[in-house]
Amino acid sequence: MQVESTTPQPPAGDGANIPVHVAFIMDGNGRWAQKQGLPRIAGHEFGVHCIQGILETLGPLGVKFVTLYAFSTENWNRPQDEVDGIMDVFSEAIASQTKLLHEKNVRIIHVGKTENLSRALLDGMAESQRLTSKNTGITLNVAIDYGGRAEILEAVRRIVKDGVDPESIDEDLFSRYLFTAQSPDPDLIIRTGGEQRISNFLLWQSAYSEMHHTPTLWPDLDAAELTEILENFGNRRRRYGALNPEDQSPDSSTPLQTPQE
């Protein structure tokens, strides 16, 4: 799918109520494992295996882009053994799932910084991107070592480095310097695990995103709830700062009728 502009556009026509891009803050893996009497890392392992089901649910509904907030820039502050375990989970998932995703026509893109990641993980991500680069199904953005503030700062640095004329900088140009330049802004952001915050996720891109917070932990998010969330999205009216025709006041030129006594 070719994306002509990252500027959000009001929906129009058939299928307008289906989000093109759904992003997830995948919260609750560790708590899910603890509830099962398992080590926290088991929750991360199970959470990765849930991704296939998420894509299988969203694809037939018409969603074209999915972004997963897998590991934030702040997650490096967790205990080192948990961080090491999560990185191992990522490496194993790339090795075991890339071929299957490729067979399902999924395009995989890494979103985030690279300097803190191991060479083995970087090589695995590069190979998954190369193998799936021509696929035309869902685009799966996997945000590893991602932070919204860091992304914006990096975009500014690159714009300055490229010597861009300040007068030519607009929202479309700035968006092309973000990690997510290959995707439109998310229409819907879903956060599992019950928290209400955005947690430094897609700060620029989420300006007009609809939000949904669910207490369901990420590994427990199933097709039924996900479908219900999308149905709820379909009932929302997105105004982008304007008014829909049915919300506008009557023409001010029409005189008010004075009640007769």
N, C-alpha and C positions, 0 to 999 in steps of 0.2 A: 504494500500500500504506500503510495507516494503522499507525503504530507506537505502541502503547499504553504501552510502557515501554522505557526504555533499559537497564534492569537485565538482565544476561544470565540466560537461563533454560536449564536442562538440556534437551537435545533429547528429543522424545518423538514416537512415531508414525511413520507413513510419511514418508520423505524427511528424517528427522531428521539424517542424516549429510551433508546438503548445506549448506555454509555460506551463510547468508543474506547476509552482508556480507563481502566480500573487499577488503582494502586492500593497496596496493602501494607499496613504496619503490623508485622507478624509478631504479636506479643503473646506471651503466655506459655512458651515451650517449657521453660524451667519449672513453672508452677504446675503444669500438667504432669510432668514427670514425678514431682514430689507427691502429688495426689495419688499416683500409681505406686508409690513406694520405690521409685526408681531414681538413679542419679540424674542430675539436671541434664547432663549431656545426652541421655536417652531421649529427652524431650526434643532436643534439637535434631536428633537423627530422625525421629518420627515426623517432626514438622517438615523436614525436607521431602519426605515421601508423600506428604499431603499435596504437594504442588501439582502432581499429575492430575489429581482429582479436581483441583481448582480450575485448571486449564480445560479439562474435559467438560466442565460445567459451563464455563464462560464462552468457549468457542462457539457452540451451537446457538447461543443466545445472540451472537453478533458482535461480541467484544473483540477488538482488534489488537489492543495493547494492554499488557499487564506488567506492573512494576512491583517488585517484592523488596521491602526494606529488610534485608537479611542481616546486615551488620553495620552499625553506625560508627562514625569516628569516635564517639564517646564510649563505645563498647570495649575499646582497648583498656579501659579502666577496670574491667572485671578481673577477678582472680586469674592469674596467668594460666593455671591448668585448664580453666574453662575456656579461655580464649584459644589455647592450643587445641583443645578438643573440638571447638567450633570450626577452626580452620581445617582440621582433619576431616570433619563432616563435609565441608564444602568440597574438598579435593575428591573425596570418595563419591560424592553426589555427581560431580562433573564427569568422573570416569564411568559411573554406572548408568547415568540417565541421559547423557548427551545423545547417544545413538537413538534411544527411544524417542526423545523429543524431535530429533531430526526426521525420523520416520513419520512423525505426526505433523510434519511441515512447520514446526515452530522455529522461529528465528531467535537466537539467544544473543543478548548484548550485556556486557558488564558496564555498570554505572557506578562511578566512584573513583577514588584515588588508587594509585598502584604502588607507590614507593614503599609502603609498609607491608606489602604482601610478599609471600615467599615466591621464589622462582618457580617452584613446582606448581603452585596454585595459578600463577600468572600464565604459565605455559598451558595449563589445562583450560583456562578461560579463553586464551587466544585460539586454541584448537577448536573449542566449542563454537566460538564466533565464526571462525573460518568455515567449519563444516556446514553451519546453518545459515550462512550469510545470504544465500539465494532463496531461502524459503519464503513462502508467501502467506503462511497462516498467521497465527498470533505471534506478535513480537513480545518476547519475555525479557524485560529489563531486570537484571539481578543487581541490586544495590549492595555492594560489599565495600566497606570502608568509605561510606557515603555520609556526608553531612551537608545540609542545605547552606549553611553559612560558608563552609569551606568551598562549596561549589561556586557560590557567588563571588567570593574573593578570587578564586582561580580564573573565573571568567573575566573579571576586571584586569587581572595581571596579563592575560592573553590579549585582551583588547589593547592595552597599553603597549605591550611588546610588538604587536602588529602595526602600531602606529596609526590606528584608526582615527580619522578626523572626528573630533568630539561632536561636531554638528550633525554627523551622519549616524550617531548612535541613537537607535530607537528600540522599542521593545522587541521587535522581530530580530534585529541584529543581535541584541544581547542574548536572546534565547538561543541563537545559533552557536553561542560560545559555552553553553551549559553542557553538562554531561549527558543530558536527555535531548540533545538537539535533534535526534532521529525520531522523536515521538511528539505527538501533540500533548498539550497540558492534560492532566487527569481530569476526567469529568466527575469521578467518584473516588474518594479515599475511604477505605474501610480499616478501622483499627480494632483488632481483637484484644481480649484480655481485660476489658473494663476501664482502662485509663482514658482520660478525656483530652490529653494534650497531643500536639502535633510532633513533638520530639525531634525538631530540626530536620524534618522530612519535606522535600520538595517545596521549600519556602517561596520561591519565585513562582513556580508552576501551579501552586495550589490557590492562587488568588481568587479564582471563581469555582473552585472544586466544591462539590457537595460532600458533606462529611457524614459518616455513619460509624458510631461507636457501639460495639457489642460486648457484653461480658463474657461471651464464649471465648475460650482459650483457642489459640490458633490450631492445634491438632484436632480440636473438636468441631471446627467449622465445616459443615457438610453442605451437600448440594441443595437440600431443602431450604436451609437458612440463607444461603447465598442467593438462591433464586428469589426468595422473599425480599431480600435487600434490594435487588435490582428492580423488582416490582414497585417497591417503595420509591426508588429513584424515579421510576417512570411517572409517578404521580406528582412529582415536584415541578414547579414552574420556575425555570431559570431566567432571570431578568438581566443579568450582567450590568446592573446599575441603572437600567432603564425601567420602563413599565410595559407590561403586556397591554394590548388594546382594551381588554376587559377590565383592567385595573385603573384606567384613566378616568379622570373626572369628566362630567358632561361639559360640552363646549361652553366656555365662559360667555360667549356671545349670545347664548340662549337665555332669555330673561326668566327668572324664577317666577313661578306662579304664586300669586298671593292667595292664601286661603280665603274663601268667601265666608263672611260672617252670616 
